[in-house]
Amino acid sequence: MRTIKSQLDFERVFHEGRRYNHPLVRMTACTTSEGDPGRVAFVAAKRLGCAVLRNRSKRVLREAARACDFPRDGFDIILFATNRTSTSSPQEMQAALRSLCSRAGIDG
């Protein structure tokens, strides 16, 4: 899975991307050049709690992203954990990601 690592790429997605919200996860998506493979990033802020909860949230997001065939070609996507991410089931998270992708117009 290709991930977004540099601060410049994060800033580009924040400034150029569109934001989509769901109670289980928030997503910011930005288009890339034609033919570029997509990338994805997983973010869990410190306000969510201790390191154990933040790491579990990111694991849940990564598992759901793999099941939903992320990253999608032509898109850089940042997934943000919410308070409910760590306690959600993989099926709930997959449904949330599919819902956000359909709202964003990201075909899969």
For each residue, the residues with C-beta under 8 A, 3 or more apart:
1: 40 62 65 66 70 71
2: 37 38 39 40 71
3: 39 40 41 42
4: 9 10 13 39 40 41 76 78
5: 9 41
6: 9 10
7: 10 11
8: 11 12
9: 4 5 6 12 13 39 76
10: 4 6 7 13 14 41 78
11: 7 8 14 15
12: 8 9 15 16 30 76
13: 4 9 10 16 17 28 29 30 41 76 77 78
14: 10 11 17 28 78
15: 11 12
16: 12 13 30
17: 13 14 28 29 30 76 78
18: 28 29 30 104
19: 26 27 28
20: 26 27 28 29 100 103 104
21: 26 27
22: 25 26 27 96 99 100
23: 82 84 96
24: 82 84 85 88 92 93 96
25: 22 61 79 80 81 82 85 93 96 97 100
26: 19 20 21 22 79 80 82
27: 19 20 21 22 77 78 79 80 97 100 104
28: 13 14 17 18 19 20 77 78 80
29: 13 17 18 20 75 76 77 78 104 106
30: 12 13 16 17 18 75 76 77
31: 74 75 76
32: 36 38 39 74 75 76
33: 36
34: 74
35: 73 74
36: 32 33 73 74
37: 2 71 73
38: 2 32 70 71 72 73 74 75 76 77
39: 2 3 4 9 32 71 76 77
40: 1 2 3 4 65 70 71 76 77 78 79
41: 3 4 5 10 13 77 78 79
42: 3 58 61 62 65 78 79 81
43: 58 78 79 80 81
44: 48 53 54 55 57 58 80 81 85
45: 48 54 80 81
46: 54
47:
48: 44 45 53 54 57 81 82 83 85 86
49: 52 53 54
50: 53 54
51: 54 55
52: 49 55 56
53: 44 48 49 50 56 57 86
54: 44 45 46 48 49 50 51 57 58 81
55: 44 51 52 58 59
56: 52 53 59 60 86
57: 44 48 53 54 60 61 81 85 86
58: 42 43 44 54 55 61 62 81
59: 55 56 62 63
60: 56 57 63 64 81 85 86 88 90 93
61: 25 42 57 58 64 65 79 81 85 93
62: 1 42 58 59 65 66
63: 59 60 66 67 90 93
64: 60 61 67 68 90 93 94 96 97
65: 1 40 42 61 62 68 70 71 79 97
66: 1 62 63 69 70
67: 63 64 90 94
68: 64 65 94 97 98 101 108
69: 66 72 108
70: 1 38 40 65 66 77 97
71: 1 2 37 38 39 40 65 75 76 77
72: 38 69 75 77 101 106 107 108
73: 35 36 37 38
74: 31 32 34 35 36 38
75: 29 30 31 32 38 71 72 106
76: 4 9 12 13 17 29 30 31 32 38 39 40 71
77: 13 27 28 29 30 38 39 40 41 70 71 72 106
78: 4 10 13 14 17 27 28 29 40 41 42 43
79: 25 26 27 40 41 42 43 61 65 97
80: 25 26 27 28 43 44 45
81: 25 42 43 44 45 48 54 57 58 60 61 85 86
82: 23 24 25 26 48 85
83: 48
84: 23 24 87 88
85: 24 25 44 48 57 60 61 81 82 88 93
86: 48 53 56 57 60 81
87: 84
88: 24 60 84 85 92 93 96
89: 92 93
90: 60 63 64 67 93 94
91: 94 95
92: 24 88 89 95 96
93: 24 25 60 61 63 64 85 88 89 90 96 97
94: 64 67 68 90 91 97 98
95: 91 92 98 99
96: 22 23 24 25 64 88 92 93 99 100
97: 25 27 64 65 68 70 79 93 94 100 101
98: 68 94 95 101 102
99: 22 95 96 102 103
100: 20 22 25 27 96 97 103 104
101: 68 72 97 98 104 106 107 108
102: 98 99 105 106
103: 20 99 100
104: 18 20 27 29 100 101
105: 102
106: 29 72 75 77 101 102
107: 72 101
108: 68 69 72 101
